[in-house]
Amino acid sequence: MSKGEPVILTQFIREKRWIPANREEALKIIADEMPETDPEGTLAYLLSEVKRVSQVTLGECRFKALQTS
């Protein structure tokens, strides 16, 4: 992730653990889950949404920001 972007955690719906994902991993997950969308644009949307809501679900994967406090 670039400076200023939150650290993203991912969790597939069949999993119990949240796993940290870097930008490339997040883009691959997005491309796999939603191949008809633009991965970069979708990632930008996810990054903005996880700042204001607890988590976002895309296909079978959940995304959330790592809480740092």
mmJSON file of the N, C-alpha and C atoms, coordinates in Angstrom:
{"data_MODEL":{"atom_site":{
"group_PDB":["ATOM","ATOM","ATOM","ATOM","ATOM","ATOM","ATOM","ATOM","ATOM","ATOM","ATOM","ATOM","ATOM","ATOM","ATOM","ATOM","ATOM","ATOM","ATOM","ATOM","ATOM","ATOM","ATOM","ATOM","ATOM","ATOM","ATOM","ATOM","ATOM","ATOM","ATOM","ATOM","ATOM","ATOM","ATOM","ATOM","ATOM","ATOM","ATOM","ATOM","ATOM","ATOM","ATOM","ATOM","ATOM","ATOM","ATOM","ATOM","ATOM","ATOM","ATOM","ATOM","ATOM","ATOM","ATOM","ATOM","ATOM","ATOM","ATOM","ATOM","ATOM","ATOM","ATOM","ATOM","ATOM","ATOM","ATOM","ATOM","ATOM","ATOM","ATOM","ATOM","ATOM","ATOM","ATOM","ATOM","ATOM","ATOM","ATOM","ATOM","ATOM","ATOM","ATOM","ATOM","ATOM","ATOM","ATOM","ATOM","ATOM","ATOM","ATOM","ATOM","ATOM","ATOM","ATOM","ATOM","ATOM","ATOM","ATOM","ATOM","ATOM","ATOM","ATOM","ATOM","ATOM","ATOM","ATOM","ATOM","ATOM","ATOM","ATOM","ATOM","ATOM","ATOM","ATOM","ATOM","ATOM","ATOM","ATOM","ATOM","ATOM","ATOM","ATOM","ATOM","ATOM","ATOM","ATOM","ATOM","ATOM","ATOM","ATOM","ATOM","ATOM","ATOM","ATOM","ATOM","ATOM","ATOM","ATOM","ATOM","ATOM","ATOM","ATOM","ATOM","ATOM","ATOM","ATOM","ATOM","ATOM","ATOM","ATOM","ATOM","ATOM","ATOM","ATOM","ATOM","ATOM","ATOM","ATOM","ATOM","ATOM","ATOM","ATOM","ATOM","ATOM","ATOM","ATOM","ATOM","ATOM","ATOM","ATOM","ATOM","ATOM","ATOM","ATOM","ATOM","ATOM","ATOM","ATOM","ATOM","ATOM","ATOM","ATOM","ATOM","ATOM","ATOM","ATOM","ATOM","ATOM","ATOM","ATOM","ATOM","ATOM","ATOM","ATOM","ATOM","ATOM","ATOM","ATOM","ATOM","ATOM","ATOM","ATOM","ATOM","ATOM","ATOM","ATOM"],
"id":[1,2,3,4,5,6,7,8,9,10,11,12,13,14,15,16,17,18,19,20,21,22,23,24,25,26,27,28,29,30,31,32,33,34,35,36,37,38,39,40,41,42,43,44,45,46,47,48,49,50,51,52,53,54,55,56,57,58,59,60,61,62,63,64,65,66,67,68,69,70,71,72,73,74,75,76,77,78,79,80,81,82,83,84,85,86,87,88,89,90,91,92,93,94,95,96,97,98,99,100,101,102,103,104,105,106,107,108,109,110,111,112,113,114,115,116,117,118,119,120,121,122,123,124,125,126,127,128,129,130,131,132,133,134,135,136,137,138,139,140,141,142,143,144,145,146,147,148,149,150,151,152,153,154,155,156,157,158,159,160,161,162,163,164,165,166,167,168,169,170,171,172,173,174,175,176,177,178,179,180,181,182,183,184,185,186,187,188,189,190,191,192,193,194,195,196,197,198,199,200,201,202,203,204,205,206,207],
"type_symbol":["N","C","C","N","C","C","N","C","C","N","C","C","N","C","C","N","C","C","N","C","C","N","C","C","N","C","C","N","C","C","N","C","C","N","C","C","N","C","C","N","C","C","N","C","C","N","C","C","N","C","C","N","C","C","N","C","C","N","C","C","N","C","C","N","C","C","N","C","C","N","C","C","N","C","C","N","C","C","N","C","C","N","C","C","N","C","C","N","C","C","N","C","C","N","C","C","N","C","C","N","C","C","N","C","C","N","C","C","N","C","C","N","C","C","N","C","C","N","C","C","N","C","C","N","C","C","N","C","C","N","C","C","N","C","C","N","C","C","N","C","C","N","C","C","N","C","C","N","C","C","N","C","C","N","C","C","N","C","C","N","C","C","N","C","C","N","C","C","N","C","C","N","C","C","N","C","C","N","C","C","N","C","C","N","C","C","N","C","C","N","C","C","N","C","C","N","C","C","N","C","C","N","C","C","N","C","C"],
"label_atom_id":["N","CA","C","N","CA","C","N","CA","C","N","CA","C","N","CA","C","N","CA","C","N","CA","C","N","CA","C","N","CA","C","N","CA","C","N","CA","C","N","CA","C","N","CA","C","N","CA","C","N","CA","C","N","CA","C","N","CA","C","N","CA","C","N","CA","C","N","CA","C","N","CA","C","N","CA","C","N","CA","C","N","CA","C","N","CA","C","N","CA","C","N","CA","C","N","CA","C","N","CA","C","N","CA","C","N","CA","C","N","CA","C","N","CA","C","N","CA","C","N","CA","C","N","CA","C","N","CA","C","N","CA","C","N","CA","C","N","CA","C","N","CA","C","N","CA","C","N","CA","C","N","CA","C","N","CA","C","N","CA","C","N","CA","C","N","CA","C","N","CA","C","N","CA","C","N","CA","C","N","CA","C","N","CA","C","N","CA","C","N","CA","C","N","CA","C","N","CA","C","N","CA","C","N","CA","C","N","CA","C","N","CA","C","N","CA","C","N","CA","C","N","CA","C","N","CA","C","N","CA","C","N","CA","C","N","CA","C","N","CA","C"],
"label_alt_id":[null,null,null,null,null,null,null,null,null,null,null,null,null,null,null,null,null,null,null,null,null,null,null,null,null,null,null,null,null,null,null,null,null,null,null,null,null,null,null,null,null,null,null,null,null,null,null,null,null,null,null,null,null,null,null,null,null,null,null,null,null,null,null,null,null,null,null,null,null,null,null,null,null,null,null,null,null,null,null,null,null,null,null,null,null,null,null,null,null,null,null,null,null,null,null,null,null,null,null,null,null,null,null,null,null,null,null,null,null,null,null,null,null,null,null,null,null,null,null,null,null,null,null,null,null,null,null,null,null,null,null,null,null,null,null,null,null,null,null,null,null,null,null,null,null,null,null,null,null,null,null,null,null,null,null,null,null,null,null,null,null,null,null,null,null,null,null,null,null,null,null,null,null,null,null,null,null,null,null,null,null,null,null,null,null,null,null,null,null,null,null,null,null,null,null,null,null,null,null,null,null,null,null,null,null,null,null],
"label_comp_id":["MET","MET","MET","SER","SER","SER","LYS","LYS","LYS","GLY","GLY","GLY","GLU","GLU","GLU","PRO","PRO","PRO","VAL","VAL","VAL","ILE","ILE","ILE","LEU","LEU","LEU","THR","THR","THR","GLN","GLN","GLN","PHE","PHE","PHE","ILE","ILE","ILE","ARG","ARG","ARG","GLU","GLU","GLU","LYS","LYS","LYS","ARG","ARG","ARG","TRP","TRP","TRP","ILE","ILE","ILE","PRO","PRO","PRO","ALA","ALA","ALA","ASN","ASN","ASN","ARG","ARG","ARG","GLU","GLU","GLU","GLU","GLU","GLU","ALA","ALA","ALA","LEU","LEU","LEU","LYS","LYS","LYS","ILE","ILE","ILE","ILE","ILE","ILE","ALA","ALA","ALA","ASP","ASP","ASP","GLU","GLU","GLU","MET","MET","MET","PRO","PRO","PRO","GLU","GLU","GLU","THR","THR","THR","ASP","ASP","ASP","PRO","PRO","PRO","GLU","GLU","GLU","GLY","GLY","GLY","THR","THR","THR","LEU","LEU","LEU","ALA","ALA","ALA","TYR","TYR","TYR","LEU","LEU","LEU","LEU","LEU","LEU","SER","SER","SER","GLU","GLU","GLU","VAL","VAL","VAL","LYS","LYS","LYS","ARG","ARG","ARG","VAL","VAL","VAL","SER","SER","SER","GLN","GLN","GLN","VAL","VAL","VAL","THR","THR","THR","LEU","LEU","LEU","GLY","GLY","GLY","GLU","GLU","GLU","CYS","CYS","CYS","ARG","ARG","ARG","PHE","PHE","PHE","LYS","LYS","LYS","ALA","ALA","ALA","LEU","LEU","LEU","GLN","GLN","GLN","THR","THR","THR","SER","SER","SER"],
"label_asym_id":["A","A","A","A","A","A","A","A","A","A","A","A","A","A","A","A","A","A","A","A","A","A","A","A","A","A","A","A","A","A","A","A","A","A","A","A","A","A","A","A","A","A","A","A","A","A","A","A","A","A","A","A","A","A","A","A","A","A","A","A","A","A","A","A","A","A","A","A","A","A","A","A","A","A","A","A","A","A","A","A","A","A","A","A","A","A","A","A","A","A","A","A","A","A","A","A","A","A","A","A","A","A","A","A","A","A","A","A","A","A","A","A","A","A","A","A","A","A","A","A","A","A","A","A","A","A","A","A","A","A","A","A","A","A","A","A","A","A","A","A","A","A","A","A","A","A","A","A","A","A","A","A","A","A","A","A","A","A","A","A","A","A","A","A","A","A","A","A","A","A","A","A","A","A","A","A","A","A","A","A","A","A","A","A","A","A","A","A","A","A","A","A","A","A","A","A","A","A","A","A","A","A","A","A","A","A","A"],
"label_entity_id":["1","1","1","1","1","1","1","1","1","1","1","1","1","1","1","1","1","1","1","1","1","1","1","1","1","1","1","1","1","1","1","1","1","1","1","1","1","1","1","1","1","1","1","1","1","1","1","1","1","1","1","1","1","1","1","1","1","1","1","1","1","1","1","1","1","1","1","1","1","1","1","1","1","1","1","1","1","1","1","1","1","1","1","1","1","1","1","1","1","1","1","1","1","1","1","1","1","1","1","1","1","1","1","1","1","1","1","1","1","1","1","1","1","1","1","1","1","1","1","1","1","1","1","1","1","1","1","1","1","1","1","1","1","1","1","1","1","1","1","1","1","1","1","1","1","1","1","1","1","1","1","1","1","1","1","1","1","1","1","1","1","1","1","1","1","1","1","1","1","1","1","1","1","1","1","1","1","1","1","1","1","1","1","1","1","1","1","1","1","1","1","1","1","1","1","1","1","1","1","1","1","1","1","1","1","1","1"],
"label_seq_id":[1,1,1,2,2,2,3,3,3,4,4,4,5,5,5,6,6,6,7,7,7,8,8,8,9,9,9,10,10,10,11,11,11,12,12,12,13,13,13,14,14,14,15,15,15,16,16,16,17,17,17,18,18,18,19,19,19,20,20,20,21,21,21,22,22,22,23,23,23,24,24,24,25,25,25,26,26,26,27,27,27,28,28,28,29,29,29,30,30,30,31,31,31,32,32,32,33,33,33,34,34,34,35,35,35,36,36,36,37,37,37,38,38,38,39,39,39,40,40,40,41,41,41,42,42,42,43,43,43,44,44,44,45,45,45,46,46,46,47,47,47,48,48,48,49,49,49,50,50,50,51,51,51,52,52,52,53,53,53,54,54,54,55,55,55,56,56,56,57,57,57,58,58,58,59,59,59,60,60,60,61,61,61,62,62,62,63,63,63,64,64,64,65,65,65,66,66,66,67,67,67,68,68,68,69,69,69],
"pdbx_PDB_ins_code":[null,null,null,null,null,null,null,null,null,null,null,null,null,null,null,null,null,null,null,null,null,null,null,null,null,null,null,null,null,null,null,null,null,null,null,null,null,null,null,null,null,null,null,null,null,null,null,null,null,null,null,null,null,null,null,null,null,null,null,null,null,null,null,null,null,null,null,null,null,null,null,null,null,null,null,null,null,null,null,null,null,null,null,null,null,null,null,null,null,null,null,null,null,null,null,null,null,null,null,null,null,null,null,null,null,null,null,null,null,null,null,null,null,null,null,null,null,null,null,null,null,null,null,null,null,null,null,null,null,null,null,null,null,null,null,null,null,null,null,null,null,null,null,null,null,null,null,null,null,null,null,null,null,null,null,null,null,null,null,null,null,null,null,null,null,null,null,null,null,null,null,null,null,null,null,null,null,null,null,null,null,null,null,null,null,null,null,null,null,null,null,null,null,null,null,null,null,null,null,null,null,null,null,null,null,null,null],
"Cartn_x":[0.842,0.0,0.893,0.449,1.236,0.995,1.839,1.736,0.372,-0.252,-1.565,-2.714,-2.471,-3.523,-3.566,-4.767,-4.844,-4.32,-3.844,-3.471,-4.768,-4.877,-6.096,-5.977,-7.038,-7.159,-8.224,-8.0,-8.969,-9.396,-10.614,-11.143,-12.166,-11.895,-12.901,-14.001,-15.223,-16.364,-16.254,-15.48,-15.33,-14.188,-13.49,-12.362,-12.746,-11.969,-12.214,-11.184,-9.997,-8.916,-8.89,-8.531,-8.269,-6.785,-6.475,-5.102,-4.715,-3.551,-3.107,-2.834,-3.171,-2.934,-2.26,-1.232,-0.625,-1.431,-1.03,-1.778,-1.917,-0.835,-0.865,-1.805,-1.756,-2.652,-4.111,-4.374,-5.745,-6.236,-5.375,-5.763,-6.054,-5.271,-5.508,-6.831,-7.11,-8.386,-9.548,-9.445,-10.508,-10.693,-9.589,-9.678,-10.305,-9.991,-10.569,-12.052,-12.42,-13.8,-14.738,-14.234,-15.06,-14.304,-14.151,-13.323,-13.847,-15.114,-15.683,-15.418,-14.822,-14.578,-13.119,-12.859,-11.499,-10.9,-9.882,-9.332,-8.817,-8.15,-7.615,-8.742,-9.785,-10.921,-11.66,-11.804,-12.483,-11.667,-10.345,-9.497,-9.602,-9.603,-9.752,-11.072,-12.137,-13.441,-13.37,-12.796,-12.688,-11.901,-10.8,-9.982,-10.748,-11.565,-12.354,-13.464,-14.059,-15.16,-14.695,-13.566,-13.125,-12.682,-12.474,-12.17,-13.419,-14.607,-15.822,-16.755,-16.659,-17.484,-16.561,-17.09,-16.221,-15.658,-16.473,-15.966,-16.805,-16.2,-16.862,-16.718,-17.806,-17.771,-17.797,-16.896,-16.809,-16.769,-17.846,-17.916,-17.882,-16.895,-16.763,-15.64,-15.184,-14.093,-14.52,-14.161,-14.415,-13.107,-13.234,-12.091,-12.368,-11.34,-11.456,-10.087,-10.086,-8.83,-8.312,-7.003,-6.373,-6.539,-7.086,-7.271,-5.939,-5.495,-4.235,-4.519,-4.614,-4.798,-4.308],
"Cartn_y":[-1.165,0.0,1.236,2.26,3.474,4.269,5.25,6.04,6.721,6.66,7.264,6.3,5.174,4.171,3.285,2.903,2.005,0.621,-0.101,-1.497,-2.276,-3.047,-3.798,-5.204,-5.645,-7.029,-7.694,-8.949,-9.683,-10.952,-11.37,-12.605,-13.174,-14.366,-15.027,-15.541,-15.605,-15.916,-17.277,-18.177,-19.504,-19.546,-18.427,-18.364,-17.64,-17.864,-17.198,-16.113,-16.208,-15.26,-14.141,-12.947,-11.819,-11.846,-11.689,-11.763,-10.402,-9.839,-8.595,-8.82,-7.842,-7.932,-6.654,-6.809,-5.627,-5.233,-4.164,-3.631,-4.668,-5.363,-6.345,-7.506,-7.97,-9.058,-8.617,-7.397,-6.881,-6.767,-6.296,-6.186,-7.56,-8.568,-9.923,-10.474,-10.264,-10.723,-10.05,-8.749,-8.009,-8.545,-8.763,-9.281,-10.673,-11.503,-12.85,-12.816,-11.958,-11.902,-11.158,-10.121,-9.287,-9.008,-10.014,-9.841,-8.784,-8.44,-7.463,-6.019,-5.814,-4.451,-4.061,-2.771,-2.241,-2.427,-3.274,-3.529,-2.27,-1.386,-0.162,0.719,0.904,1.717,1.091,-0.225,-0.93,-0.845,-0.968,-0.844,0.561,1.572,2.948,3.105,2.531,2.567,1.839,0.632,-0.132,0.638,1.262,2.011,3.181,3.842,4.954,4.448,3.323,2.785,2.202,1.506,0.898,1.948,3.176,4.26,4.691,4.485,4.978,3.88,2.667,1.558,0.443,-0.471,-1.488,-2.469,-2.878,-3.799,-3.703,-4.146,-4.168,-5.579,-6.13,-7.461,-7.324,-8.039,-8.059,-9.518,-10.002,-11.416,-12.238,-13.125,-13.969,-13.509,-12.267,-11.751,-10.474,-10.391,-9.187,-8.408,-7.095,-6.205,-5.291,-5.012,-3.998,-3.389,-2.222,-1.548,-2.046,-2.161,-2.522,-1.355,-1.624,-0.587,-0.311,0.93,1.315,2.386,1.985,2.958,2.41],
"Cartn_z":[0.0,0.0,0.0,-0.632,-0.647,0.631,0.855,2.077,2.14,3.29,3.462,3.268,2.601,2.429,3.665,4.104,5.257,4.899,5.902,5.691,5.551,4.481,4.206,4.773,5.409,5.856,5.001,4.633,3.821,4.543,4.23,4.81,3.834,3.311,2.49,3.403,2.907,3.769,4.44,3.884,4.494,5.517,5.714,6.642,7.928,8.972,10.249,10.542,9.938,10.204,9.174,9.631,8.741,8.386,7.096,6.595,5.997,6.359,5.727,4.234,3.422,1.977,1.5,0.672,0.072,-1.168,-1.808,-2.954,-4.072,-4.398,-5.489,-5.163,-3.916,-3.507,-3.562,-3.096,-3.135,-4.579,-5.48,-6.893,-7.492,-7.131,-7.64,-7.126,-5.839,-5.278,-5.998,-6.212,-6.899,-8.309,-9.029,-10.401,-10.429,-9.433,-9.366,-9.005,-8.058,-7.571,-8.522,-9.164,-10.045,-11.346,-12.213,-13.412,-14.388,-14.294,-15.223,-14.804,-13.62,-13.147,-13.333,-13.193,-13.22,-11.822,-11.664,-10.327,-9.623,-10.343,-9.729,-9.198,-10.0,-9.574,-8.406,-8.446,-7.36,-6.078,-6.179,-4.997,-4.411,-5.256,-4.767,-4.014,-4.552,-3.883,-2.537,-2.517,-1.272,-0.214,-0.62,0.329,0.928,0.11,0.652,1.568,1.231,2.033,3.36,3.385,4.644,5.657,5.206,6.141,6.904,6.304,6.953,7.459,6.952,7.45,7.936,8.716,9.31,8.291,7.308,6.289,5.027,3.926,2.624,2.073,1.542,0.945,-0.568,-1.218,-2.672,-3.088,-3.686,-4.023,-2.754,-2.644,-1.456,-0.53,-0.699,0.124,0.835,2.102,2.888,3.009,3.027,3.193,4.373,5.172,6.217,6.451,7.089,7.398,8.734,8.842,10.101,11.059,12.219,13.234,13.908,13.843,14.481,15.52,16.758,17.839,19.146],
"occupancy":[1.0,1.0,1.0,1.0,1.0,1.0,1.0,1.0,1.0,1.0,1.0,1.0,1.0,1.0,1.0,1.0,1.0,1.0,1.0,1.0,1.0,1.0,1.0,1.0,1.0,1.0,1.0,1.0,1.0,1.0,1.0,1.0,1.0,1.0,1.0,1.0,1.0,1.0,1.0,1.0,1.0,1.0,1.0,1.0,1.0,1.0,1.0,1.0,1.0,1.0,1.0,1.0,1.0,1.0,1.0,1.0,1.0,1.0,1.0,1.0,1.0,1.0,1.0,1.0,1.0,1.0,1.0,1.0,1.0,1.0,1.0,1.0,1.0,1.0,1.0,1.0,1.0,1.0,1.0,1.0,1.0,1.0,1.0,1.0,1.0,1.0,1.0,1.0,1.0,1.0,1.0,1.0,1.0,1.0,1.0,1.0,1.0,1.0,1.0,1.0,1.0,1.0,1.0,1.0,1.0,1.0,1.0,1.0,1.0,1.0,1.0,1.0,1.0,1.0,1.0,1.0,1.0,1.0,1.0,1.0,1.0,1.0,1.0,1.0,1.0,1.0,1.0,1.0,1.0,1.0,1.0,1.0,1.0,1.0,1.0,1.0,1.0,1.0,1.0,1.0,1.0,1.0,1.0,1.0,1.0,1.0,1.0,1.0,1.0,1.0,1.0,1.0,1.0,1.0,1.0,1.0,1.0,1.0,1.0,1.0,1.0,1.0,1.0,1.0,1.0,1.0,1.0,1.0,1.0,1.0,1.0,1.0,1.0,1.0,1.0,1.0,1.0,1.0,1.0,1.0,1.0,1.0,1.0,1.0,1.0,1.0,1.0,1.0,1.0,1.0,1.0,1.0,1.0,1.0,1.0,1.0,1.0,1.0,1.0,1.0,1.0,1.0,1.0,1.0,1.0,1.0,1.0],
"B_iso_or_equiv":[0.0,0.0,0.0,0.0,0.0,0.0,0.0,0.0,0.0,0.0,0.0,0.0,0.0,0.0,0.0,0.0,0.0,0.0,0.0,0.0,0.0,0.0,0.0,0.0,0.0,0.0,0.0,0.0,0.0,0.0,0.0,0.0,0.0,0.0,0.0,0.0,0.0,0.0,0.0,0.0,0.0,0.0,0.0,0.0,0.0,0.0,0.0,0.0,0.0,0.0,0.0,0.0,0.0,0.0,0.0,0.0,0.0,0.0,0.0,0.0,0.0,0.0,0.0,0.0,0.0,0.0,0.0,0.0,0.0,0.0,0.0,0.0,0.0,0.0,0.0,0.0,0.0,0.0,0.0,0.0,0.0,0.0,0.0,0.0,0.0,0.0,0.0,0.0,0.0,0.0,0.0,0.0,0.0,0.0,0.0,0.0,0.0,0.0,0.0,0.0,0.0,0.0,0.0,0.0,0.0,0.0,0.0,0.0,0.0,0.0,0.0,0.0,0.0,0.0,0.0,0.0,0.0,0.0,0.0,0.0,0.0,0.0,0.0,0.0,0.0,0.0,0.0,0.0,0.0,0.0,0.0,0.0,0.0,0.0,0.0,0.0,0.0,0.0,0.0,0.0,0.0,0.0,0.0,0.0,0.0,0.0,0.0,0.0,0.0,0.0,0.0,0.0,0.0,0.0,0.0,0.0,0.0,0.0,0.0,0.0,0.0,0.0,0.0,0.0,0.0,0.0,0.0,0.0,0.0,0.0,0.0,0.0,0.0,0.0,0.0,0.0,0.0,0.0,0.0,0.0,0.0,0.0,0.0,0.0,0.0,0.0,0.0,0.0,0.0,0.0,0.0,0.0,0.0,0.0,0.0,0.0,0.0,0.0,0.0,0.0,0.0,0.0,0.0,0.0,0.0,0.0,0.0],
"pdbx_formal_charge":[null,null,null,null,null,null,null,null,null,null,null,null,null,null,null,null,null,null,null,null,null,null,null,null,null,null,null,null,null,null,null,null,null,null,null,null,null,null,null,null,null,null,null,null,null,null,null,null,null,null,null,null,null,null,null,null,null,null,null,null,null,null,null,null,null,null,null,null,null,null,null,null,null,null,null,null,null,null,null,null,null,null,null,null,null,null,null,null,null,null,null,null,null,null,null,null,null,null,null,null,null,null,null,null,null,null,null,null,null,null,null,null,null,null,null,null,null,null,null,null,null,null,null,null,null,null,null,null,null,null,null,null,null,null,null,null,null,null,null,null,null,null,null,null,null,null,null,null,null,null,null,null,null,null,null,null,null,null,null,null,null,null,null,null,null,null,null,null,null,null,null,null,null,null,null,null,null,null,null,null,null,null,null,null,null,null,null,null,null,null,null,null,null,null,null,null,null,null,null,null,null,null,null,null,null,null,null],
"auth_seq_id":[1,1,1,2,2,2,3,3,3,4,4,4,5,5,5,6,6,6,7,7,7,8,8,8,9,9,9,10,10,10,11,11,11,12,12,12,13,13,13,14,14,14,15,15,15,16,16,16,17,17,17,18,18,18,19,19,19,20,20,20,21,21,21,22,22,22,23,23,23,24,24,24,25,25,25,26,26,26,27,27,27,28,28,28,29,29,29,30,30,30,31,31,31,32,32,32,33,33,33,34,34,34,35,35,35,36,36,36,37,37,37,38,38,38,39,39,39,40,40,40,41,41,41,42,42,42,43,43,43,44,44,44,45,45,45,46,46,46,47,47,47,48,48,48,49,49,49,50,50,50,51,51,51,52,52,52,53,53,53,54,54,54,55,55,55,56,56,56,57,57,57,58,58,58,59,59,59,60,60,60,61,61,61,62,62,62,63,63,63,64,64,64,65,65,65,66,66,66,67,67,67,68,68,68,69,69,69],
"auth_comp_id":["MET","MET","MET","SER","SER","SER","LYS","LYS","LYS","GLY","GLY","GLY","GLU","GLU","GLU","PRO","PRO","PRO","VAL","VAL","VAL","ILE","ILE","ILE","LEU","LEU","LEU","THR","THR","THR","GLN","GLN","GLN","PHE","PHE","PHE","ILE","ILE","ILE","ARG","ARG","ARG","GLU","GLU","GLU","LYS","LYS","LYS","ARG","ARG","ARG","TRP","TRP","TRP","ILE","ILE","ILE","PRO","PRO","PRO","ALA","ALA","ALA","ASN","ASN","ASN","ARG","ARG","ARG","GLU","GLU","GLU","GLU","GLU","GLU","ALA","ALA","ALA","LEU","LEU","LEU","LYS","LYS","LYS","ILE","ILE","ILE","ILE","ILE","ILE","ALA","ALA","ALA","ASP","ASP","ASP","GLU","GLU","GLU","MET","MET","MET","PRO","PRO","PRO","GLU","GLU","GLU","THR","THR","THR","ASP","ASP","ASP","PRO","PRO","PRO","GLU","GLU","GLU","GLY","GLY","GLY","THR","THR","THR","LEU","LEU","LEU","ALA","ALA","ALA","TYR","TYR","TYR","LEU","LEU","LEU","LEU","LEU","LEU","SER","SER","SER","GLU","GLU","GLU","VAL","VAL","VAL","LYS","LYS","LYS","ARG","ARG","ARG","VAL","VAL","VAL","SER","SER","SER","GLN","GLN","GLN","VAL","VAL","VAL","THR","THR","THR","LEU","LEU","LEU","GLY","GLY","GLY","GLU","GLU","GLU","CYS","CYS","CYS","ARG","ARG","ARG","PHE","PHE","PHE","LYS","LYS","LYS","ALA","ALA","ALA","LEU","LEU","LEU","GLN","GLN","GLN","THR","THR","THR","SER","SER","SER"],
"auth_asym_id":["A","A","A","A","A","A","A","A","A","A","A","A","A","A","A","A","A","A","A","A","A","A","A","A","A","A","A","A","A","A","A","A","A","A","A","A","A","A","A","A","A","A","A","A","A","A","A","A","A","A","A","A","A","A","A","A","A","A","A","A","A","A","A","A","A","A","A","A","A","A","A","A","A","A","A","A","A","A","A","A","A","A","A","A","A","A","A","A","A","A","A","A","A","A","A","A","A","A","A","A","A","A","A","A","A","A","A","A","A","A","A","A","A","A","A","A","A","A","A","A","A","A","A","A","A","A","A","A","A","A","A","A","A","A","A","A","A","A","A","A","A","A","A","A","A","A","A","A","A","A","A","A","A","A","A","A","A","A","A","A","A","A","A","A","A","A","A","A","A","A","A","A","A","A","A","A","A","A","A","A","A","A","A","A","A","A","A","A","A","A","A","A","A","A","A","A","A","A","A","A","A","A","A","A","A","A","A"],
"auth_atom_id":["N","CA","C","N","CA","C","N","CA","C","N","CA","C","N","CA","C","N","CA","C","N","CA","C","N","CA","C","N","CA","C","N","CA","C","N","CA","C","N","CA","C","N","CA","C","N","CA","C","N","CA","C","N","CA","C","N","CA","C","N","CA","C","N","CA","C","N","CA","C","N","CA","C","N","CA","C","N","CA","C","N","CA","C","N","CA","C","N","CA","C","N","CA","C","N","CA","C","N","CA","C","N","CA","C","N","CA","C","N","CA","C","N","CA","C","N","CA","C","N","CA","C","N","CA","C","N","CA","C","N","CA","C","N","CA","C","N","CA","C","N","CA","C","N","CA","C","N","CA","C","N","CA","C","N","CA","C","N","CA","C","N","CA","C","N","CA","C","N","CA","C","N","CA","C","N","CA","C","N","CA","C","N","CA","C","N","CA","C","N","CA","C","N","CA","C","N","CA","C","N","CA","C","N","CA","C","N","CA","C","N","CA","C","N","CA","C","N","CA","C","N","CA","C","N","CA","C","N","CA","C","N","CA","C","N","CA","C","N","CA","C"],
"pdbx_PDB_model_num":[1,1,1,1,1,1,1,1,1,1,1,1,1,1,1,1,1,1,1,1,1,1,1,1,1,1,1,1,1,1,1,1,1,1,1,1,1,1,1,1,1,1,1,1,1,1,1,1,1,1,1,1,1,1,1,1,1,1,1,1,1,1,1,1,1,1,1,1,1,1,1,1,1,1,1,1,1,1,1,1,1,1,1,1,1,1,1,1,1,1,1,1,1,1,1,1,1,1,1,1,1,1,1,1,1,1,1,1,1,1,1,1,1,1,1,1,1,1,1,1,1,1,1,1,1,1,1,1,1,1,1,1,1,1,1,1,1,1,1,1,1,1,1,1,1,1,1,1,1,1,1,1,1,1,1,1,1,1,1,1,1,1,1,1,1,1,1,1,1,1,1,1,1,1,1,1,1,1,1,1,1,1,1,1,1,1,1,1,1,1,1,1,1,1,1,1,1,1,1,1,1,1,1,1,1,1,1]
}}}
